[in-house]
Amino acid sequence: MKTIFEEMGGTYRQVGDYFIPNLILSDDGNYQIGKYGRMHCSYLKEYRKILYNNYVLGGTLFKHLAEIDQACNERIENIVSAMAEQEGVTEALKAADQIEWVRRMNSIRNRAEKIILIEFVYA
């Protein structure tokens, strides 16, 4: 008697005394997942387990993480450039006082990253 899985064309492999179904994920994309994608993955595993499992079982986890990472990187660049312009952090300041320019840019980058974490990573 065949199982429903076998009737649908599925096969099994034997490992010891057990038969394990040969399952293959459908998504073969080669995704580059950076810092924010990994952070979002950790968040999903820890706090949104059902959503994480849905992505894994649907085969769309890596695509989703790559999209999140790309959106975060684009948004952080937009926020940093807008904040730098608004606060007067320019190339002239960089030439005149490098330490002050680095201090201000680090402050802007940290604030922009906090915004990104709230908007994308932990949402």
N, CA, C and O atoms as CSV, one atom per row, in Angstrom:
chain,resi,resn,atom,element,x,y,z
A,1,MET,N,N,0.839,-1.186,0.000
A,1,MET,CA,C,0.000,0.000,0.000
A,1,MET,C,C,0.883,1.247,0.000
A,1,MET,O,O,1.768,1.387,0.843
A,2,LYS,N,N,0.638,2.147,-0.944
A,2,LYS,CA,C,1.418,3.366,-1.061
A,2,LYS,C,C,0.840,4.454,-0.166
A,2,LYS,O,O,-0.367,4.540,0.058
A,3,THR,N,N,1.763,5.289,0.339
A,3,THR,CA,C,1.321,6.437,1.132
A,3,THR,C,C,0.925,7.558,0.178
A,3,THR,O,O,1.204,7.488,-1.019
A,4,ILE,N,N,0.286,8.573,0.699
A,4,ILE,CA,C,-0.108,9.726,-0.108
A,4,ILE,C,C,1.136,10.388,-0.696
A,4,ILE,O,O,1.126,10.845,-1.839
A,5,PHE,N,N,2.199,10.435,0.091
A,5,PHE,CA,C,3.457,11.028,-0.369
A,5,PHE,C,C,4.003,10.271,-1.572
A,5,PHE,O,O,4.473,10.894,-2.524
A,6,GLU,N,N,3.951,8.953,-1.551
A,6,GLU,CA,C,4.431,8.140,-2.662
A,6,GLU,C,C,3.526,8.275,-3.879
A,6,GLU,O,O,4.007,8.264,-5.012
A,7,GLU,N,N,2.232,8.399,-3.660
A,7,GLU,CA,C,1.293,8.579,-4.764
A,7,GLU,C,C,1.537,9.902,-5.486
A,7,GLU,O,O,1.277,10.016,-6.684
A,8,MET,N,N,2.037,10.904,-4.753
A,8,MET,CA,C,2.311,12.200,-5.353
A,8,MET,C,C,3.706,12.246,-5.980
A,8,MET,O,O,4.136,13.299,-6.451
A,9,GLY,N,N,4.407,11.127,-5.992
A,9,GLY,CA,C,5.717,11.062,-6.631
A,9,GLY,C,C,6.880,11.197,-5.673
A,9,GLY,O,O,8.028,11.294,-6.106
A,10,GLY,N,N,6.608,11.205,-4.380
A,10,GLY,CA,C,7.676,11.326,-3.391
A,10,GLY,C,C,8.419,10.022,-3.197
A,10,GLY,O,O,7.878,8.938,-3.419
A,11,THR,N,N,9.664,10.145,-2.781
A,11,THR,CA,C,10.482,8.963,-2.516
A,11,THR,C,C,11.051,9.052,-1.106
A,11,THR,O,O,11.057,10.109,-0.475
A,12,TYR,N,N,11.529,7.901,-0.638
A,12,TYR,CA,C,12.119,7.821,0.693
A,12,TYR,C,C,13.540,7.297,0.583
A,12,TYR,O,O,13.904,6.652,-0.400
A,13,ARG,N,N,14.348,7.585,1.616
A,13,ARG,CA,C,15.656,6.954,1.753
A,13,ARG,C,C,15.721,6.312,3.137
A,13,ARG,O,O,15.125,6.810,4.092
A,14,GLN,N,N,16.439,5.218,3.233
A,14,GLN,CA,C,16.511,4.504,4.500
A,14,GLN,C,C,17.771,4.915,5.251
A,14,GLN,O,O,18.881,4.861,4.721
A,15,VAL,N,N,17.568,5.327,6.498
A,15,VAL,CA,C,18.671,5.679,7.381
A,15,VAL,C,C,18.521,4.819,8.627
A,15,VAL,O,O,17.674,5.085,9.480
A,16,GLY,N,N,19.336,3.804,8.724
A,16,GLY,CA,C,19.190,2.853,9.824
A,16,GLY,C,C,17.895,2.085,9.657
A,16,GLY,O,O,17.674,1.447,8.628
A,17,ASP,N,N,17.045,2.144,10.656
A,17,ASP,CA,C,15.747,1.484,10.602
A,17,ASP,C,C,14.624,2.404,10.162
A,17,ASP,O,O,13.462,1.997,10.147
A,18,TYR,N,N,14.950,3.632,9.804
A,18,TYR,CA,C,13.928,4.623,9.503
A,18,TYR,C,C,13.931,4.980,8.019
A,18,TYR,O,O,14.974,4.975,7.365
A,19,PHE,N,N,12.742,5.290,7.502
A,19,PHE,CA,C,12.593,5.800,6.148
A,19,PHE,C,C,12.305,7.292,6.244
A,19,PHE,O,O,11.326,7.708,6.864
A,20,ILE,N,N,13.168,8.093,5.626
A,20,ILE,CA,C,13.058,9.543,5.675
A,20,ILE,C,C,12.696,10.038,4.288
A,20,ILE,O,O,13.330,9.638,3.311
A,21,PRO,N,N,11.681,10.910,4.174
A,21,PRO,CA,C,11.302,11.418,2.850
A,21,PRO,C,C,12.394,12.300,2.260
A,21,PRO,O,O,13.046,13.063,2.973
A,22,ASN,N,N,12.580,12.188,0.962
A,22,ASN,CA,C,13.546,13.024,0.241
A,22,ASN,C,C,12.864,14.340,-0.105
A,22,ASN,O,O,12.134,14.434,-1.092
A,23,LEU,N,N,13.106,15.334,0.704
A,23,LEU,CA,C,12.502,16.643,0.500
A,23,LEU,C,C,13.557,17.618,0.003
A,23,LEU,O,O,14.686,17.631,0.495
A,24,ILE,N,N,13.183,18.431,-0.969
A,24,ILE,CA,C,14.087,19.418,-1.540
A,24,ILE,C,C,13.366,20.760,-1.543
A,24,ILE,O,O,12.211,20.853,-1.957
A,25,LEU,N,N,14.060,21.805,-1.075
A,25,LEU,CA,C,13.484,23.141,-1.109
A,25,LEU,C,C,13.437,23.629,-2.549
A,25,LEU,O,O,14.354,23.385,-3.332
A,26,SER,N,N,12.363,24.319,-2.884
A,26,SER,CA,C,12.155,24.746,-4.265
A,26,SER,C,C,12.972,25.983,-4.635
A,26,SER,O,O,13.279,26.184,-5.810
A,27,ASP,N,N,13.327,26.806,-3.664
A,27,ASP,CA,C,14.027,28.053,-3.960
A,27,ASP,C,C,15.530,27.806,-4.025
A,27,ASP,O,O,16.150,27.460,-3.019
A,28,ASP,N,N,16.118,27.984,-5.213
A,28,ASP,CA,C,17.549,27.762,-5.400
A,28,ASP,C,C,18.322,29.069,-5.526
A,28,ASP,O,O,19.473,29.064,-5.963
A,29,GLY,N,N,17.707,30.188,-5.149
A,29,GLY,CA,C,18.363,31.480,-5.295
A,29,GLY,C,C,19.604,31.591,-4.434
A,29,GLY,O,O,19.675,31.015,-3.348
A,30,ASN,N,N,20.573,32.329,-4.921
A,30,ASN,CA,C,21.799,32.570,-4.190
A,30,ASN,C,C,21.698,33.961,-3.575
A,30,ASN,O,O,21.999,34.954,-4.238
A,31,TYR,N,N,21.284,34.039,-2.332
A,31,TYR,CA,C,21.030,35.321,-1.686
A,31,TYR,C,C,22.181,35.715,-0.779
A,31,TYR,O,O,22.748,34.883,-0.071
A,32,GLN,N,N,22.516,36.999,-0.814
A,32,GLN,CA,C,23.522,37.555,0.083
A,32,GLN,C,C,22.790,38.177,1.268
A,32,GLN,O,O,22.087,39.177,1.116
A,33,ILE,N,N,22.954,37.591,2.429
A,33,ILE,CA,C,22.266,38.080,3.620
A,33,ILE,C,C,23.309,38.712,4.537
A,33,ILE,O,O,24.253,38.058,4.978
A,34,GLY,N,N,23.115,39.994,4.810
A,34,GLY,CA,C,24.067,40.738,5.623
A,34,GLY,C,C,23.633,40.843,7.075
A,34,GLY,O,O,22.856,40.034,7.582
A,35,LYS,N,N,24.156,41.854,7.712
A,35,LYS,CA,C,23.954,42.070,9.143
A,35,LYS,C,C,22.481,42.162,9.524
A,35,LYS,O,O,22.036,41.491,10.455
A,36,TYR,N,N,21.729,42.981,8.815
A,36,TYR,CA,C,20.336,43.214,9.188
A,36,TYR,C,C,19.460,41.996,8.878
A,36,TYR,O,O,18.505,41.722,9.604
A,37,GLY,N,N,19.775,41.277,7.824
A,37,GLY,CA,C,19.045,40.046,7.520
A,37,GLY,C,C,19.262,38.997,8.592
A,37,GLY,O,O,18.323,38.307,8.987
A,38,ARG,N,N,20.495,38.871,9.067
A,38,ARG,CA,C,20.789,37.908,10.133
A,38,ARG,C,C,20.122,38.314,11.441
A,38,ARG,O,O,19.634,37.465,12.186
A,39,MET,N,N,20.103,39.610,11.714
A,39,MET,CA,C,19.441,40.094,12.935
A,39,MET,C,C,17.947,39.807,12.876
A,39,MET,O,O,17.346,39.409,13.873
A,40,HIS,N,N,17.350,40.011,11.705
A,40,HIS,CA,C,15.920,39.753,11.539
A,40,HIS,C,C,15.627,38.255,11.683
A,40,HIS,O,O,14.607,37.868,12.253
A,41,CYS,N,N,16.523,37.424,11.165
A,41,CYS,CA,C,16.361,35.972,11.297
A,41,CYS,C,C,16.389,35.565,12.772
A,41,CYS,O,O,15.567,34.762,13.213
A,42,SER,N,N,17.326,36.115,13.523
A,42,SER,CA,C,17.400,35.816,14.958
A,42,SER,C,C,16.133,36.266,15.674
A,42,SER,O,O,15.624,35.571,16.553
A,43,TYR,N,N,15.627,37.442,15.287
A,43,TYR,CA,C,14.392,37.947,15.883
A,43,TYR,C,C,13.220,37.018,15.582
A,43,TYR,O,O,12.425,36.705,16.468
A,44,LEU,N,N,13.116,36.579,14.324
A,44,LEU,CA,C,12.025,35.675,13.954
A,44,LEU,C,C,12.111,34.356,14.722
A,44,LEU,O,O,11.097,33.858,15.210
A,45,LYS,N,N,13.298,33.794,14.832
A,45,LYS,CA,C,13.480,32.534,15.559
A,45,LYS,C,C,13.093,32.666,17.020
A,45,LYS,O,O,12.485,31.763,17.595
A,46,GLU,N,N,13.451,33.807,17.622
A,46,GLU,CA,C,13.245,33.993,19.055
A,46,GLU,C,C,11.814,34.399,19.411
A,46,GLU,O,O,11.225,33.855,20.345
A,47,TYR,N,N,11.256,35.359,18.659
A,47,TYR,CA,C,9.990,35.961,19.070
A,47,TYR,C,C,8.811,35.712,18.139
A,47,TYR,O,O,7.666,35.889,18.557
A,48,ARG,N,N,9.047,35.306,16.890
A,48,ARG,CA,C,7.970,35.071,15.934
A,48,ARG,C,C,8.143,33.690,15.326
A,48,ARG,O,O,8.318,33.559,14.114
A,49,LYS,N,N,8.096,32.665,16.156
A,49,LYS,CA,C,8.422,31.303,15.736
A,49,LYS,C,C,7.505,30.776,14.643
A,49,LYS,O,O,7.962,30.093,13.726
A,50,ILE,N,N,6.226,31.085,14.730
A,50,ILE,CA,C,5.285,30.600,13.722
A,50,ILE,C,C,5.576,31.234,12.366
A,50,ILE,O,O,5.575,30.550,11.343
A,51,LEU,N,N,5.825,32.537,12.360
A,51,LEU,CA,C,6.152,33.218,11.105
A,51,LEU,C,C,7.455,32.672,10.534
A,51,LEU,O,O,7.569,32.457,9.327
A,52,TYR,N,N,8.440,32.447,11.406
A,52,TYR,CA,C,9.703,31.868,10.966
A,52,TYR,C,C,9.482,30.498,10.332
A,52,TYR,O,O,10.024,30.215,9.264
A,53,ASN,N,N,8.698,29.656,10.976
A,53,ASN,CA,C,8.411,28.322,10.435
A,53,ASN,C,C,7.664,28.403,9.106
A,53,ASN,O,O,7.909,27.599,8.208
A,54,ASN,N,N,6.763,29.360,8.978
A,54,ASN,CA,C,6.052,29.527,7.714
A,54,ASN,C,C,7.012,29.881,6.581
A,54,ASN,O,O,6.896,29.355,5.473
A,55,TYR,N,N,7.960,30.774,6.862
A,55,TYR,CA,C,8.964,31.117,5.847
A,55,TYR,C,C,9.825,29.913,5.484
A,55,TYR,O,O,10.102,29.672,4.310
A,56,VAL,N,N,10.245,29.160,6.496
A,56,VAL,CA,C,11.099,27.995,6.245
A,56,VAL,C,C,10.346,26.945,5.439
A,56,VAL,O,O,10.859,26.438,4.441
A,57,LEU,N,N,9.144,26.623,5.864
A,57,LEU,CA,C,8.369,25.584,5.182
A,57,LEU,C,C,7.937,26.018,3.788
A,57,LEU,O,O,7.789,25.187,2.893
A,58,GLY,N,N,7.736,27.306,3.606
A,58,GLY,CA,C,7.371,27.810,2.287
A,58,GLY,C,C,8.570,27.982,1.364
A,58,GLY,O,O,8.408,28.223,0.168
A,59,GLY,N,N,9.775,27.857,1.920
A,59,GLY,CA,C,10.978,28.000,1.120
A,59,GLY,C,C,11.303,29.437,0.755
A,59,GLY,O,O,12.028,29.681,-0.210
A,60,THR,N,N,10.778,30.392,1.512
A,60,THR,CA,C,10.991,31.800,1.181
A,60,THR,C,C,11.791,32.552,2.235
A,60,THR,O,O,11.878,33.778,2.170
A,61,LEU,N,N,12.372,31.860,3.194
A,61,LEU,CA,C,13.085,32.529,4.278
A,61,LEU,C,C,14.261,33.346,3.757
A,61,LEU,O,O,14.386,34.522,4.096
A,62,PHE,N,N,15.122,32.752,2.944
A,62,PHE,CA,C,16.316,33.452,2.484
A,62,PHE,C,C,15.970,34.628,1.576
A,62,PHE,O,O,16.637,35.662,1.612
A,63,LYS,N,N,14.942,34.472,0.772
A,63,LYS,CA,C,14.496,35.580,-0.077
A,63,LYS,C,C,14.007,36.735,0.792
A,63,LYS,O,O,14.335,37.894,0.537
A,64,HIS,N,N,13.226,36.415,1.816
A,64,HIS,CA,C,12.698,37.432,2.727
A,64,HIS,C,C,13.838,38.142,3.464
A,64,HIS,O,O,13.840,39.368,3.574
A,65,LEU,N,N,14.799,37.377,3.962
A,65,LEU,CA,C,15.917,37.968,4.694
A,65,LEU,C,C,16.767,38.855,3.788
A,65,LEU,O,O,17.239,39.907,4.220
A,66,ALA,N,N,16.966,38.445,2.546
A,66,ALA,CA,C,17.730,39.260,1.601
A,66,ALA,C,C,16.997,40.563,1.294
A,66,ALA,O,O,17.627,41.615,1.177
A,67,GLU,N,N,15.670,40.503,1.164
A,67,GLU,CA,C,14.883,41.709,0.913
A,67,GLU,C,C,14.961,42.671,2.099
A,67,GLU,O,O,15.108,43.880,1.918
A,68,ILE,N,N,14.861,42.128,3.309
A,68,ILE,CA,C,14.966,42.952,4.519
A,68,ILE,C,C,16.338,43.618,4.577
A,68,ILE,O,O,16.440,44.816,4.844
A,69,ASP,N,N,17.382,42.848,4.330
A,69,ASP,CA,C,18.743,43.378,4.385
A,69,ASP,C,C,18.947,44.483,3.355
A,69,ASP,O,O,19.537,45.519,3.662
A,70,GLN,N,N,18.469,44.267,2.154
A,70,GLN,CA,C,18.615,45.272,1.100
A,70,GLN,C,C,17.834,46.537,1.450
A,70,GLN,O,O,18.344,47.644,1.278
A,71,ALA,N,N,16.605,46.385,1.937
A,71,ALA,CA,C,15.791,47.543,2.305
A,71,ALA,C,C,16.443,48.323,3.445
A,71,ALA,O,O,16.425,49.554,3.445
A,72,CYS,N,N,17.016,47.614,4.411
A,72,CYS,CA,C,17.688,48.280,5.532
A,72,CYS,C,C,18.898,49.070,5.055
A,72,CYS,O,O,19.091,50.216,5.460
A,73,ASN,N,N,19.703,48.473,4.209
A,73,ASN,CA,C,20.898,49.160,3.721
A,73,ASN,C,C,20.544,50.402,2.903
A,73,ASN,O,O,21.196,51.437,3.039
A,74,GLU,N,N,19.527,50.309,2.062
A,74,GLU,CA,C,19.109,51.468,1.279
A,74,GLU,C,C,18.561,52.571,2.178
A,74,GLU,O,O,18.885,53.747,2.012
A,75,ARG,N,N,17.732,52.172,3.127
A,75,ARG,CA,C,17.106,53.152,4.028
A,75,ARG,C,C,18.144,53.822,4.922
A,75,ARG,O,O,18.061,55.026,5.167
A,76,ILE,N,N,19.115,53.065,5.408
A,76,ILE,CA,C,20.115,53.660,6.299
A,76,ILE,C,C,20.966,54.684,5.546
A,76,ILE,O,O,21.335,55.714,6.110
A,77,GLU,N,N,21.278,54.409,4.285
A,77,GLU,CA,C,22.038,55.383,3.495
A,77,GLU,C,C,21.226,56.659,3.272
A,77,GLU,O,O,21.772,57.761,3.335
A,78,ASN,N,N,19.930,56.514,3.013
A,78,ASN,CA,C,19.074,57.686,2.830
A,78,ASN,C,C,18.979,58.503,4.109
A,78,ASN,O,O,19.058,59.731,4.072
A,79,ILE,N,N,18.810,57.831,5.235
A,79,ILE,CA,C,18.679,58.531,6.510
A,79,ILE,C,C,19.979,59.236,6.875
A,79,ILE,O,O,19.959,60.388,7.310
A,80,VAL,N,N,21.110,58.554,6.700
A,80,VAL,CA,C,22.405,59.152,7.047
A,80,VAL,C,C,22.670,60.394,6.192
A,80,VAL,O,O,23.093,61.428,6.709
A,81,SER,N,N,22.425,60.291,4.904
A,81,SER,CA,C,22.683,61.462,4.050
A,81,SER,C,C,21.740,62.619,4.388
A,81,SER,O,O,22.159,63.777,4.375
A,82,ALA,N,N,20.481,62.324,4.688
A,82,ALA,CA,C,19.529,63.387,5.039
A,82,ALA,C,C,19.895,64.037,6.372
A,82,ALA,O,O,19.851,65.260,6.504
A,83,MET,N,N,20.254,63.219,7.351
A,83,MET,CA,C,20.631,63.773,8.660
A,83,MET,C,C,21.924,64.579,8.570
A,83,MET,O,O,22.045,65.628,9.202
A,84,ALA,N,N,22.889,64.097,7.792
A,84,ALA,CA,C,24.152,64.815,7.645
A,84,ALA,C,C,23.920,66.177,6.992
A,84,ALA,O,O,24.514,67.176,7.395
A,85,GLU,N,N,23.066,66.206,5.996
A,85,GLU,CA,C,22.752,67.471,5.335
A,85,GLU,C,C,22.027,68.417,6.283
A,85,GLU,O,O,22.319,69.612,6.325
A,86,GLN,N,N,21.081,67.874,7.044
A,86,GLN,CA,C,20.292,68.694,7.966
A,86,GLN,C,C,21.150,69.250,9.103
A,86,GLN,O,O,20.919,70.368,9.564
A,87,GLU,N,N,22.135,68.476,9.554
A,87,GLU,CA,C,22.966,68.903,10.682
A,87,GLU,C,C,24.240,69.616,10.248
A,87,GLU,O,O,25.051,70.006,11.089
A,88,GLY,N,N,24.419,69.788,8.954
A,88,GLY,CA,C,25.559,70.547,8.452
A,88,GLY,C,C,26.887,69.800,8.493
A,88,GLY,O,O,27.946,70.420,8.597
A,89,VAL,N,N,26.837,68.493,8.414
A,89,VAL,CA,C,28.062,67.691,8.378
A,89,VAL,C,C,28.462,67.556,6.914
A,89,VAL,O,O,27.887,66.763,6.169
A,90,THR,N,N,29.461,68.345,6.514
A,90,THR,CA,C,29.845,68.422,5.108
A,90,THR,C,C,31.311,68.049,4.929
A,90,THR,O,O,32.029,67.785,5.894
A,91,GLU,N,N,31.730,68.035,3.679
A,91,GLU,CA,C,33.128,67.781,3.357
A,91,GLU,C,C,34.017,68.914,3.862
A,91,GLU,O,O,35.189,68.690,4.166
A,92,ALA,N,N,33.478,70.121,3.953
A,92,ALA,CA,C,34.252,71.247,4.480
A,92,ALA,C,C,34.590,71.006,5.953
A,92,ALA,O,O,35.713,71.269,6.386
A,93,LEU,N,N,33.627,70.509,6.716
A,93,LEU,CA,C,33.887,70.164,8.120
A,93,LEU,C,C,34.908,69.039,8.209
A,93,LEU,O,O,35.758,69.037,9.099
A,94,LYS,N,N,34.827,68.098,7.303
A,94,LYS,CA,C,35.773,66.976,7.285
A,94,LYS,C,C,37.200,67.479,7.047
A,94,LYS,O,O,38.148,66.997,7.667
A,95,ALA,N,N,37.336,68.442,6.153
A,95,ALA,CA,C,38.661,68.992,5.865
A,95,ALA,C,C,39.170,69.845,7.022
A,95,ALA,O,O,40.367,69.854,7.310
A,96,ALA,N,N,38.261,70.563,7.688
A,96,ALA,CA,C,38.668,71.470,8.758
A,96,ALA,C,C,38.944,70.740,10.074
A,96,ALA,O,O,39.943,71.017,10.737
A,97,ASP,N,N,38.056,69.804,10.457
A,97,ASP,CA,C,38.175,69.128,11.753
A,97,ASP,C,C,37.703,67.680,11.606
A,97,ASP,O,O,36.520,67.379,11.762
A,98,GLN,N,N,38.632,66.810,11.310
A,98,GLN,CA,C,38.279,65.413,11.039
A,98,GLN,C,C,37.671,64.710,12.248
A,98,GLN,O,O,36.728,63.932,12.104
A,99,ILE,N,N,38.199,64.977,13.427
A,99,ILE,CA,C,37.697,64.311,14.634
A,99,ILE,C,C,36.239,64.694,14.886
A,99,ILE,O,O,35.420,63.839,15.222
A,100,GLU,N,N,35.921,65.955,14.727
A,100,GLU,CA,C,34.533,66.411,14.915
A,100,GLU,C,C,33.623,65.790,13.856
A,100,GLU,O,O,32.497,65.395,14.157
A,101,TRP,N,N,34.114,65.704,12.609
A,101,TRP,CA,C,33.320,65.098,11.537
A,101,TRP,C,C,33.043,63.628,11.843
A,101,TRP,O,O,31.917,63.164,11.664
A,102,VAL,N,N,34.046,62.894,12.299
A,102,VAL,CA,C,33.870,61.480,12.632
A,102,VAL,C,C,32.891,61.326,13.791
A,102,VAL,O,O,32.032,60.444,13.762
A,103,ARG,N,N,33.013,62.178,14.814
A,103,ARG,CA,C,32.104,62.123,15.960
A,103,ARG,C,C,30.657,62.328,15.527
A,103,ARG,O,O,29.762,61.584,15.929
A,104,ARG,N,N,30.445,63.338,14.710
A,104,ARG,CA,C,29.077,63.624,14.250
A,104,ARG,C,C,28.537,62.513,13.348
A,104,ARG,O,O,27.375,62.128,13.474
A,105,MET,N,N,29.373,61.992,12.435
A,105,MET,CA,C,28.920,60.927,11.534
A,105,MET,C,C,28.612,59.643,12.309
A,105,MET,O,O,27.653,58.941,11.989
A,106,ASN,N,N,29.416,59.338,13.316
A,106,ASN,CA,C,29.125,58.167,14.151
A,106,ASN,C,C,27.807,58.335,14.889
A,106,ASN,O,O,27.033,57.386,15.012
A,107,SER,N,N,27.557,59.532,15.374
A,107,SER,CA,C,26.290,59.809,16.056
A,107,SER,C,C,25.110,59.643,15.099
A,107,SER,O,O,24.093,59.040,15.444
A,108,ILE,N,N,25.263,60.186,13.904
A,108,ILE,CA,C,24.197,60.076,12.897
A,108,ILE,C,C,23.977,58.618,12.524
A,108,ILE,O,O,22.836,58.161,12.452
A,109,ARG,N,N,25.049,57.891,12.289
A,109,ARG,CA,C,24.954,56.482,11.899
A,109,ARG,C,C,24.264,55.656,12.995
A,109,ARG,O,O,23.436,54.798,12.690
A,110,ASN,N,N,24.596,55.907,14.252
A,110,ASN,CA,C,23.968,55.178,15.354
A,110,ASN,C,C,22.477,55.472,15.448
A,110,ASN,O,O,21.675,54.563,15.662
A,111,ARG,N,N,22.104,56.732,15.289
A,111,ARG,CA,C,20.677,57.075,15.329
A,111,ARG,C,C,19.932,56.468,14.154
A,111,ARG,O,O,18.811,55.984,14.309
A,112,ALA,N,N,20.551,56.491,12.978
A,112,ALA,CA,C,19.919,55.898,11.793
A,112,ALA,C,C,19.747,54.390,11.981
A,112,ALA,O,O,18.720,53.830,11.596
A,113,GLU,N,N,20.734,53.740,12.563
A,113,GLU,CA,C,20.635,52.292,12.779
A,113,GLU,C,C,19.512,51.956,13.764
A,113,GLU,O,O,18.816,50.957,13.583
A,114,LYS,N,N,19.331,52.767,14.791
A,114,LYS,CA,C,18.226,52.535,15.730
A,114,LYS,C,C,16.878,52.645,15.015
A,114,LYS,O,O,15.960,51.872,15.287
A,115,ILE,N,N,16.768,53.594,14.115
A,115,ILE,CA,C,15.535,53.745,13.338
A,115,ILE,C,C,15.299,52.503,12.479
A,115,ILE,O,O,14.183,51.986,12.422
A,116,ILE,N,N,16.344,52.030,11.816
A,116,ILE,CA,C,16.240,50.849,10.953
A,116,ILE,C,C,15.830,49.621,11.758
A,116,ILE,O,O,14.984,48.840,11.323
A,117,LEU,N,N,16.423,49.456,12.918
A,117,LEU,CA,C,16.101,48.290,13.746
A,117,LEU,C,C,14.629,48.288,14.136
A,117,LEU,O,O,13.981,47.242,14.137
A,118,ILE,N,N,14.108,49.461,14.466
A,118,ILE,CA,C,12.694,49.528,14.847
A,118,ILE,C,C,11.783,49.343,13.645
A,118,ILE,O,O,10.779,48.636,13.739
A,119,GLU,N,N,12.116,49.971,12.506
A,119,GLU,CA,C,11.249,49.929,11.330
A,119,GLU,C,C,11.229,48.563,10.627
A,119,GLU,O,O,10.172,48.094,10.205
A,120,PHE,N,N,12.391,47.937,10.507
A,120,PHE,CA,C,12.493,46.733,9.675
A,120,PHE,C,C,12.831,45.474,10.447
A,120,PHE,O,O,12.128,44.470,10.332
A,121,VAL,N,N,13.881,45.512,11.218
A,121,VAL,CA,C,14.425,44.288,11.800
A,121,VAL,C,C,13.508,43.717,12.869
A,121,VAL,O,O,13.232,42.517,12.864
A,122,TYR,N,N,13.032,44.546,13.778
A,122,TYR,CA,C,12.218,44.046,14.879
A,122,TYR,C,C,10.734,44.344,14.673
A,122,TYR,O,O,10.005,44.582,15.636
A,123,ALA,N,N,10.300,44.331,13.437
A,123,ALA,CA,C,8.881,44.596,13.151
A,123,ALA,C,C,8.208,43.336,12.658
A,123,ALA,O,O,7.013,43.348,12.363
